């Protein structure tokens, strides 16, 4: 029987969306949500870059 490897699941888009939804539901102002989104996306990019060896 052949072992099929599953591609890695990328659940960060769902977590990112959930965090933004919670921020909106909690009544955060639009500039705060934009700042949160930008910070989280940069954080994800850094983690992704380090995980890929940082050469990309």
N, C-alpha and C positions, 0 to 999 in steps of 0.2 A: 504494500500500500504506500502511496506517495504522500509525503508530508507537504502540505501546502502552507507556505508562510503567509500570514496575513499582514497587510501593510499596517504601519502604525496608525492607531486612531488619533485623530486630531480633535480633541475635545475642547481646545482652548477657545474656538469661536463661540461655542455654547456658553462657556464660563464667562467670557468677556461680555456677551450679550446679557447674561443674567445679572452681572454686576451693574451694567448700565441701567437695566430695567429697575433694579432695586434702588439705584440712586434717583431715578425719576420718581418712583413711587414714594420715596422718602421726602420729596419736595426740594431736591437740590436745584440750585439755579443753573441756567444753561451754561454760563461760563465755567462753573465748577465741573459740570459733566464733561464739557469739552476738554478741560485740563486733565480730568481723570482718564478719559479715553486716550488722549495723546500719551500720557505717562504710561498707561498699561500697554499700549501698542509698542512703545519704545522698549519697555521691559521685555515683552514677548520677542521682539526683534533681537535683542541682546542675547537672550537665552537661546533662541534658534541659531544665531550666529556661532555661539560658543559650542553648541551641540553639533554643529556641522564642521567644526574644526577652525572656524573663524576665517577661512580663506576665501569665502564666497562673497 
